[in-house]
């Protein structure tokens, strides 16, 4: 069985589930999902710049309404639960948890713990962080010791 750690920031869409569950053809994949809610990842300014770069001006104007800290946990847990059900419905094994602090430390610990074959980072584009190689995938490549695949979400959840 192939073991993938899947890092996400919001609920997987049906297109996302199809994408990640078909990456390895007919091979059975077990997913270990780590979700850090969007409001816990970066400051509002970086999120707003990403929204503007994507042409989502309405999103940028409402960034301060994005739940942060403890307020983000409830929505994050719901997004994680929806994602796990979708992965299981697609025939994959799936378990997961929310990340509260230091996502790359949690990622490294999980990769070592389960002897993962790969890490898949599936997020919306984060142009500022990507430009400076401070996004999850860029930083994980130097930390986890397994291949890291960076994919962009197909659509809004």
C-alpha positions in Angstrom: 0.0 0.0 0.0 1.2 3.5 -0.9 1.2 6.0 2.0 0.6 9.7 1.3 0.5 12.6 3.7 -1.9 15.2 2.3 -1.5 18.7 3.6 -4.6 20.9 3.0 -6.1 24.2 4.2 -9.7 23.7 3.4 -12.2 21.0 2.5 -11.3 18.9 -0.6 -13.6 19.4 -3.5 -14.8 16.4 -5.6 -12.3 17.4 -8.3 -9.5 17.5 -5.7 -10.5 14.0 -4.4 -10.5 12.6 -7.9 -7.1 14.2 -8.6 -5.3 12.9 -5.6 -6.9 9.4 -5.6 -6.0 8.8 -9.2 -2.3 9.9 -9.0 -1.1 6.4 -8.6 -3.4 4.5 -11.0 -4.9 1.4 -9.5 -2.5 1.3 -6.5 -4.3 1.4 -3.1 -3.4 4.6 -1.3 -3.7 5.4 2.4 -4.0 9.1 3.1 -3.0 10.8 6.3 -4.5 14.3 6.1 -3.2 17.3 7.9 -5.3 20.4 7.8 -4.4 23.9 9.0 -7.3 26.3 8.7 -6.5 29.2 6.4 -6.9 31.8 9.2 -4.1 30.1 11.1 -1.5 30.1 8.2 -0.5 33.6 7.5 -1.3 37.2 8.3 -4.2 38.9 6.7 -2.0 41.1 4.5 -0.4 38.1 2.8 -3.8 36.5 2.3 -5.2 39.7 0.8 -2.3 40.1 -1.6 -2.9 36.5 -2.8 -6.6 37.3 -3.3 -5.7 40.4 -5.3 -3.2 38.5 -7.4 -5.9 36.0 -8.2 -8.3 38.7 -9.2 -10.6 38.0 -6.2 -11.0 41.5 -5.0 -14.1 40.7 -3.0 -12.2 38.0 -1.1 -9.4 40.5 -0.3 -11.9 43.0 1.1 -13.3 40.4 3.4 -10.0 38.8 4.7 -10.5 40.3 8.2 -13.7 38.2 8.4 -11.7 35.0 8.0 -11.8 33.2 11.4 -8.5 32.9 13.1 -7.1 31.1 16.1 -9.7 29.2 18.2 -12.5 30.5 15.9 -10.9 28.7 12.9 -10.8 25.3 14.7 -14.5 24.5 14.3 -14.6 25.2 10.6 -11.3 23.4 10.2 -12.6 20.3 11.9 -15.7 20.3 9.7 -13.5 20.7 6.5 -11.3 17.9 7.7 -14.3 15.6 8.4 -15.8 16.3 4.9 -12.4 15.6 3.3 -11.9 12.3 5.1 -15.4 11.1 4.1 -14.8 12.1 0.5 -11.5 10.2 0.4 -13.0 7.1 1.9 -16.0 7.3 -0.4 -13.5 7.2 -3.3 -12.1 3.9 -2.0 -9.0 5.2 -0.1 -8.1 4.7 3.5 -8.0 8.1 5.2 -7.4 9.5 8.6 -6.4 13.0 9.7 -6.1 15.7 12.2 -6.0 19.5 12.5 -2.6 21.2 12.8 -2.5 23.9 15.5 1.1 24.9 15.5 4.2 24.6 13.3 2.8 22.6 10.4 6.2 21.5 9.1 7.2 20.1 12.4 3.9 18.2 12.5 4.5 17.0 9.0 8.0 15.8 9.6 6.9 13.9 12.7 4.0 12.3 10.9 6.1 11.3 7.8 8.6 9.6 10.2 5.9 8.0 12.3 4.0 6.3 9.4 7.0 5.9 7.1 5.2 7.9 4.4 6.1 7.4 0.7 5.3 11.0 -0.3 3.8 14.3 0.8 1.1 16.0 -1.3 0.6 19.7 -0.6 -2.8 20.7 -2.0 -3.6 24.4 -1.5 -4.8 27.5 -3.3 -1.9 29.5 -4.8 0.0 31.7 -2.3 2.0 33.9 -4.6 4.0 35.9 -2.0 5.0 32.9 0.0 5.8 30.9 -3.2 7.9 33.7 -4.7 10.1 33.7 -1.6 9.9 29.8 -1.3 8.2 30.1 2.1 5.2 28.0 1.1 4.6 24.6 2.7 5.8 22.6 -0.3 9.1 24.5 -0.8 9.9 24.3 2.9 8.9 20.7 3.3 11.2 19.6 0.5 14.1 20.5 2.7 12.7 18.8 5.8 10.8 15.6 5.3 13.1 13.3 3.3 10.4 12.0 0.9 9.2 13.4 -2.4 6.9 16.4 -2.0 4.3 17.1 -4.7 2.7 20.5 -4.8 -0.8 20.7 -6.3 -3.3 23.5 -6.6 -6.9 23.1 -5.5 -9.3 22.8 -8.5 -12.0 25.1 -7.2 -13.4 26.8 -4.2 -14.7 24.6 -1.4 
